[in-house]
Amino acid sequence: MAWVYLLIAGVFEIVWAYSMKLSEGFSRPWPSAITIVAMIASFALLSLSMKSLPLGTAYMIWTGIGAVGAFVLGILVLGEAASAMRIFAATLIVAGLVLMKVTSPA
């Protein structure tokens, strides 16, 4: 169940990063509220996953899901650059996440 919590926590991290962008410096109420709620949910689920997963594994996978997810969302939704080198860098992050999951004792 810890891995499920961690995956959902990562999705909430993507949500809060995107809604923070939409909040325009917390000047828009609804995106700001979504940011805060998603942050709390993300941290709470990360905390639950850390009951049985090692700190380094949980934290790396959580931040990796958020980073790669926000990167993909930025490209698909916000029209950010999708250069070959940026995609290669994101691929390396995903490879590291897979390796961390495969080698995790929990």
Secondary structure, DSSP 8 states (H G I E B T S, - for coil): -HHHHHHHHHHHHHHHHHHHHHTTTTTSHHHHHHHHHHHHHHHHHHHHHTTTS-HHHHHHHHHHHHHHHHHHHHHHHH-----HHHHHHHHHHHHHHHHHHHT---
